[in-house]
Amino acid sequence: MGELVPVHCPSCGRRHAFTASAYPCACGAPVAPPLVTGAAVKPITHRTWAEEWVPVRCGACGREDHWPQPELGCPCGSVLRIPVRPSRAGAAPPLVPGAAAPDSAGRPPQEPPERPPFSPLTIRTAHDAVTAAALYLRWLGFTSVVQAEEPSPSGIDLRGPDLVAQVDPTTSATSPRSVECLWLNGLTASATSVFFSLAGYTDDALARADDVGLPLFTLDLTGTPQPVNGPAEELVASGAGR
């Protein structure tokens, strides 16, 4: 893990102690983004792909890669971007997964860049579960997804221009009715529907989701989603360009 820094939420005044997650470099050494201690943070209100990643240099081998921008989900609903010390001036942002960009000679690359590792959020409350799902969907490429400010009668917890998602934080397996309702909401909005559940799904819910092609994920308390059906595995493989 990286260094511990104090973070003050400007929306509600809460104070947090934040530590950036460390990821293994290609050389095997753990690397965590170097945080700026005492810097003011701002709630994220608009996302761009370039702001989702930061260049970080490995202290062991000197290799520089792009890593997920550290973020903190406050219980008040704000998602805070934690400032990182720059690795070098003028570092170019990474490409969107699956997007091709020409090289200096105008030739397209042979392969798209790989998606960096996902940085999970530990789940302690139902709100944490929704935040963890939002972070995962943004990691998949749904960069404009936002959390509902208030509980929706339809059960939709997360929305984007081309996405609706629901998070079931209860201790009971998700029912086929919940799956069908989310699927219908997705049809109405002409959007991709994605379901997350802490307790998993009934057999009937799994069968219904497979019938309609709705991706299902489970969430563990570390905040790491796992695909549990074929549509979810396809979504993980292709990202938002599906």
Helices and strands as residue ranges (DSSP letters): E 4-8, E 15-19, E 23-24, E 30-31, E 42-43, G 49-52, E 53-57, E 64-68, E 71-73, E 79-81, H 126-140, E 146-147, E 158-160, E 163-168, H 176-189, E 192-197, H 203-212, E 216-219, E 225-227, H 230-238, G 239-241
